[in-house]
Amino acid sequence: EEINNIQEAEQKNPFTELNKAHQAFKTAMELCNVPYSSKDRERFIDEIRNELRQRGILERELQRAEKRYRSLAENFPNGAVIMLDKRRQCLLVEGTQAERIPLHVTDESRTLAEPLASAAEPAISQAFEGKHCSFETMLSGEPYLLHAVPLTAERQFIDAVMLVCQNITDFKTRQHLEKEQEMTELKYRFVTIASHELRTPLAGMMLASGILRRYWETTSDEEKWEALQDIMAGLDRMSNLLDNILVVGKSDSGKLPFEPQEIDLIHFCRDLVREHEKSLGQTHTTIAEYNTDSLAFLGDPKLLRLIFGNLLSNAYKYSPEATTVHFFLHRAPQNVTITVQDAGIGIPAEDIPHLFDSFHRGKNVGEIQGTGLGLAIVERAVKMHGGTIAVESTVNVGTTFRVVLPLSLSNT
């Protein structure tokens, strides 16, 4: 109290009032039985002056900081800054678009008005609990992204919340244009790949049917059967392409059925590997290893066939003849890991981020047939089982896919 008196005294009269304050301080020291000499007084005066000087510097710094902060808030680009206390009263509403903030104004206070008040309340409440929150809402017919940020005082006590409002109309417009461009590119890739994939079997089917039509009487039964097999193979290829397009379309629209049933996953995988080994893998060596003899698993057999079938088909298709394809199944307490490894052409690093995009194919596939739908289907089917898929690849060395499926669904 006496120190404050000295500060006030210096402001009024640096001589008379300061001396009175010093005398009062001396009396207080004597009452406390504390010696008070001229040296003590000089030292005390120096300490007080130093403290006052530091306070003045601090106050000036605070004033400059407040000025900079208010200037920043007033000129906040393409949005507004709002500061709210615990009573939800607006301590500050500034920014180039502050006039768009709906407010309820009285003589005593300013508060957020509807529809912003209701939209922002959950985020504000969480911010007062120390959490940073973001949400989107519409203001004056335009989209805004809002960030609720807790403001702490002494001892980390949250005494206010800042709402940073950013108009994202331009961003949404660019996002929409990019989406349209992406869809246009996707449609172009679809038309290009689909037409190529359909044209090849159609040409073979037309050739075979033409031979049968023209030379039926003179063609041997063996040649007729070969022509019919060509037609059937073309139909199967076209059917598979259309089925894959349908699967991707249903998955993207959330309509792909998921019908899990309990199966023995070891028996299922062994049959699938044998099936591919006898067809696509005739010119390769296949090594299949399992760390358990049986495994009760709850999954959708159709989707599991798409997952493992596509990975095995790719391993054979993109590997030179006489190379080895590995299929490993490893059961752990909480999950099962299926690994498919080949010694093929590999995947360029720039293609890996887009590997699971529909109709995307690696730059090094050359004339190898494919639609770019297989891995897109694999990823969707894995996610529907609550699993994950990862890939490691080196060009001209080989590729390894690892699928991890949880056993929690099977254990419930």
C-alpha positions as CSV (number, residue, x, y, z in Angstrom):
1,E,0.0,0.0,0.0
2,E,2.8,2.4,0.9
3,I,4.5,1.6,-2.4
4,N,1.4,2.6,-4.3
5,N,1.3,5.8,-2.3
6,I,4.8,6.5,-3.4
7,Q,3.9,5.9,-7.0
8,E,0.9,8.3,-6.7
9,A,3.1,10.8,-4.9
10,E,5.6,10.9,-7.7
11,Q,2.9,11.6,-10.2
12,K,1.5,14.5,-8.1
13,N,4.7,16.1,-6.7
14,P,8.0,14.4,-7.0
15,F,9.4,16.3,-3.9
16,T,6.8,17.0,-1.2
17,E,4.5,14.1,-1.8
18,L,7.3,11.6,-2.2
19,N,8.9,12.7,1.1
20,K,5.6,12.3,2.9
21,A,5.3,8.8,1.4
22,H,8.8,8.0,2.5
23,Q,8.0,9.2,6.1
24,A,4.9,7.1,6.2
25,F,7.0,4.1,5.1
26,K,9.6,4.9,7.8
27,T,6.9,4.9,10.4
28,A,5.5,1.6,9.2
29,M,9.0,0.1,9.3
30,E,9.5,1.4,12.9
31,L,6.2,-0.2,13.9
32,C,7.5,-3.5,12.6
33,N,10.8,-2.9,14.5
34,V,12.7,-2.8,11.2
35,P,15.8,-0.4,11.2
36,Y,15.4,2.4,8.7
37,S,18.5,4.3,7.9
38,S,19.3,6.8,5.1
39,K,21.0,4.0,3.2
40,D,17.9,1.9,3.6
41,R,15.9,4.8,2.3
42,E,18.1,5.4,-0.7
43,R,18.2,1.7,-1.5
44,F,14.4,1.6,-1.1
45,I,13.9,4.6,-3.4
46,D,16.2,3.1,-6.1
47,E,14.3,-0.2,-5.9
48,I,10.9,1.6,-6.2
49,R,12.1,3.7,-9.1
50,N,13.5,0.6,-10.9
51,E,10.2,-1.2,-10.3
52,L,8.2,1.8,-11.6
53,R,10.5,2.0,-14.6
54,Q,10.0,-1.7,-15.4
55,R,6.2,-1.3,-14.9
56,G,6.3,1.6,-17.4
57,I,8.2,-0.5,-20.0
58,L,5.8,-3.4,-19.5
59,E,2.7,-1.2,-19.8
60,R,4.1,0.4,-23.0
61,E,4.8,-3.0,-24.4
62,L,1.3,-4.2,-23.5
63,Q,-0.2,-1.1,-25.2
64,R,1.8,-1.7,-28.3
65,A,0.9,-5.4,-28.4
66,E,-2.8,-4.5,-27.9
67,K,-2.6,-2.0,-30.7
68,R,-1.0,-4.6,-33.0
69,Y,-3.5,-7.2,-32.1
70,R,-6.5,-4.9,-32.6
71,S,-5.0,-3.8,-35.9
72,L,-4.7,-7.4,-37.0
73,A,-8.2,-8.2,-35.9
74,E,-9.6,-5.1,-37.6
75,N,-7.9,-6.0,-40.9
76,F,-8.4,-9.8,-40.7
77,P,-8.8,-10.7,-44.4
78,N,-11.9,-12.2,-45.8
79,G,-13.4,-12.9,-42.4
80,A,-13.8,-11.8,-38.8
81,V,-12.4,-12.4,-35.3
82,I,-14.7,-12.7,-32.3
83,M,-13.7,-12.9,-28.6
84,L,-16.2,-14.2,-26.1
85,D,-16.2,-14.4,-22.4
86,K,-17.8,-17.2,-20.3
87,R,-21.2,-15.3,-20.4
88,R,-21.0,-15.6,-24.2
89,Q,-20.7,-11.8,-24.4
90,C,-18.6,-10.5,-27.3
91,L,-15.6,-8.6,-26.1
92,L,-14.4,-8.0,-29.6
93,V,-15.8,-8.3,-33.1
94,E,-13.4,-7.2,-35.8
95,G,-12.4,-8.0,-39.4
96,T,-13.1,-7.1,-43.0
97,Q,-16.3,-9.0,-42.9
98,A,-17.3,-8.3,-39.3
99,E,-20.6,-6.8,-40.5
100,R,-21.7,-10.2,-41.6
101,I,-21.5,-11.6,-38.1
102,P,-25.1,-11.7,-36.7
103,L,-25.2,-10.0,-33.3
104,H,-27.8,-9.2,-30.7
105,V,-26.9,-5.8,-29.4
106,T,-28.2,-4.0,-26.3
107,D,-27.0,-1.0,-24.3
108,E,-25.1,-3.3,-22.0
109,S,-23.8,-6.1,-24.1
110,R,-23.3,-7.8,-27.5
111,T,-24.0,-11.5,-28.0
112,L,-24.1,-13.8,-31.0
113,A,-27.4,-14.0,-32.7
114,E,-29.0,-16.9,-34.6
115,P,-28.2,-18.9,-36.6
116,L,-24.5,-18.5,-35.6
117,A,-25.2,-18.7,-31.9
118,S,-26.6,-22.3,-32.0
119,A,-24.1,-23.4,-34.6
120,A,-21.1,-22.2,-32.6
121,E,-22.2,-23.1,-29.1
122,P,-20.9,-26.7,-29.2
123,A,-17.5,-25.6,-30.4
124,I,-17.4,-22.7,-27.9
125,S,-18.3,-25.0,-25.0
126,Q,-15.5,-27.4,-26.0
127,A,-13.0,-24.5,-26.3
128,F,-13.8,-23.5,-22.7
129,E,-12.8,-27.1,-21.8
130,G,-9.4,-26.5,-23.5
131,K,-10.2,-28.1,-26.9
132,H,-9.6,-26.6,-30.3
133,C,-12.6,-27.1,-32.6
134,S,-13.5,-26.3,-36.2
135,F,-16.8,-26.4,-38.1
136,E,-18.5,-25.0,-41.2
137,T,-21.6,-22.9,-41.3
138,M,-23.4,-20.5,-43.6
139,L,-23.5,-16.7,-42.9
140,S,-25.3,-14.3,-45.3
141,G,-25.7,-17.2,-47.7
142,E,-22.0,-18.0,-48.0
143,P,-19.9,-20.8,-46.4
144,Y,-17.6,-20.0,-43.5
145,L,-15.0,-22.1,-41.7
146,L,-14.8,-21.3,-38.0
147,H,-12.1,-22.2,-35.5
148,A,-12.8,-22.0,-31.8
149,V,-9.6,-21.4,-29.8
150,P,-9.3,-21.2,-26.0
151,L,-7.5,-18.2,-24.5
152,T,-5.7,-18.8,-21.3
153,A,-4.9,-16.3,-18.5
154,E,-2.8,-16.9,-15.4
155,R,-2.2,-20.5,-14.3
156,Q,-3.7,-21.8,-17.6
157,F,-7.1,-20.6,-16.6
158,I,-9.3,-20.3,-19.7
159,D,-11.2,-17.0,-19.4
160,A,-12.2,-16.4,-23.0
161,V,-12.6,-18.0,-26.4
162,M,-11.7,-16.7,-29.8
163,L,-13.8,-17.5,-32.9
164,V,-11.8,-17.1,-36.1
165,C,-14.3,-16.9,-39.0
166,Q,-13.0,-17.4,-42.6
167,N,-15.1,-17.0,-45.7
168,I,-14.3,-20.0,-47.8
169,T,-16.5,-19.3,-50.9
170,D,-13.5,-19.0,-53.2
171,F,-12.1,-22.2,-51.8
172,K,-15.4,-24.1,-52.3
173,T,-15.5,-22.7,-55.8
174,R,-12.0,-23.9,-56.6
175,Q,-12.8,-27.2,-54.9
176,H,-15.9,-27.6,-57.0
177,L,-13.9,-26.8,-60.2
178,E,-11.2,-29.3,-59.2
179,K,-13.8,-31.9,-58.5
180,E,-15.4,-31.3,-61.9
181,Q,-12.0,-31.5,-63.6
182,E,-11.2,-34.7,-61.7
183,M,-14.6,-36.2,-62.7
184,T,-14.0,-35.2,-66.3
185,E,-10.5,-36.9,-66.2
186,L,-12.0,-39.9,-64.5
187,K,-14.7,-40.2,-67.2
188,Y,-12.1,-39.8,-70.0
189,R,-9.9,-42.6,-68.4
190,F,-13.0,-44.8,-68.1
191,V,-14.0,-44.3,-71.7
192,T,-10.5,-44.9,-72.9
193,I,-9.8,-48.0,-70.8
194,A,-13.2,-49.5,-71.1
195,S,-13.3,-49.0,-74.9
196,H,-9.9,-50.6,-75.2
197,E,-10.7,-53.5,-72.9
198,L,-14.0,-54.1,-74.6
199,R,-12.7,-53.8,-78.2
200,T,-10.1,-56.5,-77.8
201,P,-12.5,-59.3,-76.8
202,L,-15.1,-58.1,-79.2
203,A,-12.6,-58.3,-82.1
204,G,-11.8,-61.9,-81.1
205,M,-15.4,-62.8,-80.7
206,M,-16.3,-61.3,-84.1
207,L,-13.5,-63.1,-85.8
208,A,-14.4,-66.5,-84.2
209,S,-18.1,-66.1,-85.0
210,G,-17.3,-65.0,-88.6
211,I,-15.2,-68.1,-89.1
212,L,-18.0,-70.3,-87.7
213,R,-20.6,-68.6,-89.8
214,R,-18.7,-68.9,-93.1
215,Y,-17.0,-72.2,-92.7
216,W,-19.3,-74.1,-90.5
217,E,-19.7,-77.0,-92.9
218,T,-16.0,-77.4,-93.6
219,T,-14.7,-76.7,-90.1
220,S,-13.7,-79.6,-87.9
221,D,-15.3,-80.2,-84.5
222,E,-11.9,-79.3,-82.9
223,E,-11.7,-76.0,-84.7
224,K,-15.4,-75.2,-83.9
225,W,-14.7,-75.9,-80.2
226,E,-11.6,-73.6,-80.2
227,A,-13.7,-70.8,-81.8
228,L,-16.4,-71.3,-79.2
229,Q,-13.8,-71.1,-76.4
230,D,-12.5,-67.8,-77.8
231,I,-16.0,-66.5,-77.8
232,M,-16.6,-67.7,-74.2
233,A,-13.3,-66.2,-73.1
234,G,-14.2,-62.8,-74.6
235,L,-17.6,-62.9,-72.9
236,D,-16.0,-63.7,-69.6
237,R,-13.5,-60.8,-70.0
238,M,-16.3,-58.4,-70.8
239,S,-18.4,-59.7,-68.0
240,N,-15.6,-59.3,-65.5
241,L,-15.0,-55.7,-66.7
242,L,-18.6,-54.8,-66.2
243,D,-18.8,-56.5,-62.9
244,N,-15.7,-54.5,-61.7
245,I,-17.3,-51.3,-62.8
246,L,-20.5,-52.2,-61.0
247,V,-18.6,-53.1,-57.8
248,V,-16.7,-49.7,-57.8
249,G,-19.9,-47.8,-58.5
250,K,-21.8,-49.5,-55.7
251,S,-18.9,-49.0,-53.3
252,D,-18.6,-45.3,-54.1
253,S,-22.4,-44.8,-53.5
254,G,-22.3,-46.9,-50.3
255,K,-24.5,-49.6,-51.8
256,L,-22.0,-52.4,-52.0
257,P,-23.5,-55.3,-49.9
258,F,-21.4,-56.6,-47.0
259,E,-22.7,-60.1,-46.1
260,P,-20.3,-61.7,-43.6
261,Q,-20.5,-65.4,-42.7
262,E,-18.2,-67.7,-40.7
263,I,-15.7,-69.5,-42.9
264,D,-12.4,-71.3,-42.4
265,L,-10.0,-68.7,-43.8
266,I,-7.2,-71.2,-44.2
267,H,-9.3,-73.6,-46.3
268,F,-10.7,-70.6,-48.3
269,C,-7.2,-69.2,-49.1
270,R,-5.8,-72.6,-50.0
271,D,-8.6,-73.3,-52.5
272,L,-8.1,-69.8,-54.0
273,V,-4.4,-70.1,-54.4
274,R,-4.7,-73.6,-56.0
275,E,-7.3,-72.2,-58.4
276,H,-5.0,-69.3,-59.5
277,E,-2.0,-71.6,-59.6
278,K,-3.7,-73.9,-62.1
279,S,-4.8,-71.0,-64.4
280,L,-2.7,-67.8,-64.3
281,G,0.2,-69.3,-62.4
282,Q,1.0,-72.3,-64.6
283,T,4.3,-70.6,-65.8
284,H,5.3,-69.4,-62.2
285,T,6.3,-71.1,-59.0
286,T,3.9,-70.5,-56.2
287,I,4.8,-70.8,-52.5
288,A,2.0,-70.6,-50.0
289,E,2.7,-70.7,-46.2
290,Y,0.2,-70.6,-43.3
291,N,1.2,-70.4,-39.6
292,T,-2.0,-72.2,-38.5
293,D,-4.0,-75.2,-39.8
294,S,-7.4,-73.6,-39.5
295,L,-8.9,-70.2,-38.7
296,A,-12.5,-69.4,-38.1
297,F,-13.1,-66.0,-39.7
298,L,-16.3,-63.9,-40.1
299,G,-16.1,-62.2,-43.5
300,D,-17.8,-61.8,-46.8
301,P,-16.6,-64.6,-49.1
302,K,-17.3,-62.6,-52.3
303,L,-15.3,-59.6,-51.1
304,L,-12.5,-61.8,-49.8
305,R,-12.3,-63.5,-53.2
306,L,-12.0,-60.0,-54.8
307,I,-9.2,-59.1,-52.3
308,F,-7.0,-62.1,-52.6
309,G,-8.0,-63.0,-56.2
310,N,-7.0,-59.6,-57.5
311,L,-3.7,-59.5,-55.6
312,L,-2.7,-63.0,-56.8
313,S,-3.8,-62.2,-60.4
314,N,-1.6,-59.1,-60.4
315,A,1.3,-61.0,-58.9
316,Y,1.2,-63.5,-61.8
317,K,0.3,-60.9,-64.5
318,Y,3.1,-58.4,-63.7
319,S,5.9,-61.0,-63.1
320,P,8.1,-62.6,-65.7
321,E,7.6,-66.3,-66.3
322,A,9.6,-68.7,-64.1
323,T,9.6,-66.3,-61.2
324,T,8.1,-67.0,-57.7
325,V,4.9,-65.7,-56.2
326,H,4.7,-65.9,-52.4
327,F,1.4,-66.1,-50.4
328,F,1.8,-65.9,-46.7
329,L,-1.0,-66.0,-44.0
330,H,0.1,-65.2,-40.4
331,R,-2.4,-65.3,-37.6
332,A,-1.8,-63.0,-34.6
333,P,-3.9,-62.7,-31.4
334,Q,-5.9,-59.7,-32.7
335,N,-5.6,-59.9,-36.5
336,V,-4.5,-61.9,-39.5
337,T,-2.0,-60.7,-42.0
338,I,-2.0,-61.9,-45.6
339,T,1.1,-61.1,-47.7
340,V,1.3,-61.4,-51.5
341,Q,4.8,-61.0,-52.9
342,D,6.1,-61.1,-56.4
343,A,9.3,-60.6,-58.3
344,G,7.8,-58.5,-61.1
345,I,8.1,-55.1,-62.8
346,G,7.4,-53.2,-59.6
347,I,5.5,-49.9,-59.2
348,P,7.1,-46.5,-59.9
349,A,7.2,-44.3,-56.7
350,E,5.1,-41.6,-58.3
351,D,2.3,-44.1,-59.0
352,I,2.1,-45.5,-55.5
353,P,0.0,-42.5,-54.0
354,H,-2.6,-43.1,-56.8
355,L,-2.4,-46.9,-56.7
356,F,-5.9,-47.4,-55.4
357,D,-7.6,-44.8,-57.6
358,S,-10.1,-46.1,-60.0
359,F,-8.8,-46.6,-63.6
360,H,-5.2,-45.7,-62.5
361,R,-2.5,-47.8,-64.0
362,G,1.3,-47.6,-63.5
363,K,3.4,-45.9,-66.1
364,N,5.5,-49.0,-66.7
365,V,2.7,-51.6,-67.4
366,G,3.3,-51.3,-71.2
367,E,1.0,-53.6,-73.2
368,I,-0.1,-55.7,-70.2
369,Q,-3.9,-55.7,-70.2
370,G,-5.8,-54.2,-67.3
371,T,-8.5,-51.7,-66.3
372,G,-7.0,-50.1,-63.2
373,L,-10.0,-51.2,-61.2
374,G,-8.6,-54.3,-59.4
375,L,-6.7,-52.5,-56.6
376,A,-9.5,-49.9,-56.2
377,I,-11.8,-52.8,-55.5
378,V,-9.3,-54.5,-53.2
379,E,-8.9,-51.3,-51.0
380,R,-12.7,-50.9,-50.7
381,A,-13.3,-54.5,-49.8
382,V,-10.5,-54.4,-47.2
383,K,-12.0,-51.3,-45.6
384,M,-15.4,-53.0,-45.4
385,H,-13.8,-55.7,-43.3
386,G,-12.2,-53.0,-41.0
387,G,-8.8,-53.8,-42.3
388,T,-5.8,-52.0,-43.9
389,I,-3.6,-52.6,-46.9
390,A,-0.1,-51.5,-47.5
391,V,2.4,-51.8,-50.4
392,E,6.1,-51.9,-50.8
393,S,7.6,-51.9,-54.3
394,T,10.8,-51.4,-56.2
395,V,10.9,-51.1,-60.0
396,N,12.2,-54.3,-61.7
397,V,12.6,-56.0,-58.3
398,G,9.1,-56.8,-57.1
399,T,6.0,-55.7,-55.1
400,T,4.7,-56.8,-51.7
401,F,1.1,-56.2,-50.6
402,R,0.1,-56.7,-46.9
403,V,-3.5,-57.0,-45.9
404,V,-4.3,-56.9,-42.2
405,L,-7.8,-57.9,-41.2
406,P,-9.0,-57.7,-37.6
407,L,-10.3,-60.8,-35.8
408,S,-12.5,-58.8,-33.5
409,L,-15.5,-59.2,-35.9
410,S,-14.9,-63.0,-35.9
411,N,-14.7,-63.2,-32.1
412,T,-18.0,-61.4,-31.4
